[in-house]
Every structure is written in C-alpha cells, then in structure tokens.
Amino acid sequence: MAVQGIYLHEDMLYFQLKLKNNTAISYDVQQLRIFIRDRKKSKRTASQELEMQPFYIAGPAKRISANAEQNVTISLPKFTIPDKKYLVVQLMEQNGGRHLNLKIANRRLVKSGRLLSNQ
C-alpha cells in the first residue's frame, strides 16, 4: 500500500492509494480504518486513537487479486494533525494475518495538491 497523491478540493481531502498484491493468494479486505494516533506512547499513559469515517471510497476496496494492483481513492473532510500525532490508514485481511499500516505525517497533508474544478 502506497500513497500516490493527496489532493484538496472544496474542503475535502482525497487520498489516492495504490494497493498491490505480489503474492499468489488474493487479499480479501475485512476492514479499512483511518485514524489519528499518538506518535510516542509512554508506558504509563493511555494511547488514544481518533477514528475518522471516510466520506466516500472510489475503487474496488474489497479484494485485491493475486499478482495485481489497483487504485483506491478515499475522501475525508479536511483536517490537520497535531505535532505529536500522525494519520494511519490500516487495511486488515479477512481470515489472515497480512495487516497493512500506512503512516502519513501532517507535513504531507499541508503540502497536498489542489484539484482543479471543471468550470
């Protein structure tokens, strides 16, 4: 899983993700989660995660066939992340152990490109 681009259009952030499966076994997606997590966790404090619900998901995000790749676009209302936190996009496999985590820092969000409207 890799970020192809982050775009901003009309107060919505669009994350373009590339999902690639290099194995001979297809990857069935159980859950796609997006949340903000603390950067460092001390031993005696509780870690908090703020889960974000995608506004829209474009593309086939339920199954990645064997030896294939596909693009998925996720839209979220615009936001920024505090300094000691980061955004996590997590893809969990159904009945399997191949769980993917993608970390995105606030500096990547701030530098997101603007989409041009078709007017």
FENBELNOR-V46350 format. One record per backbone hydrogen bond with DSSP energy under -1.0 kcal/mol. CO is the residue of the C=O (numbers start at 0). NH is the residue of the N-H. If there is no record, write none. Layout:
BEGIN
CO NH
CO NH
END
This chain:
BEGIN
1 17
4 15
5 112
6 13
7 114
8 11
10 77
11 8
12 75
13 6
14 73
15 3
15 4
16 71
17 1
18 69
22 66
26 63
27 93
30 91
32 89
33 51
34 87
35 49
36 85
49 35
55 74
57 72
58 60
61 28
63 26
64 67
67 20
69 18
71 16
72 57
73 14
74 54
74 55
75 12
81 84
83 38
85 36
86 103
87 34
88 101
89 32
90 99
91 29
91 30
96 98
99 90
101 88
103 86
104 108
105 109
106 110
108 111
112 7
116 118
END
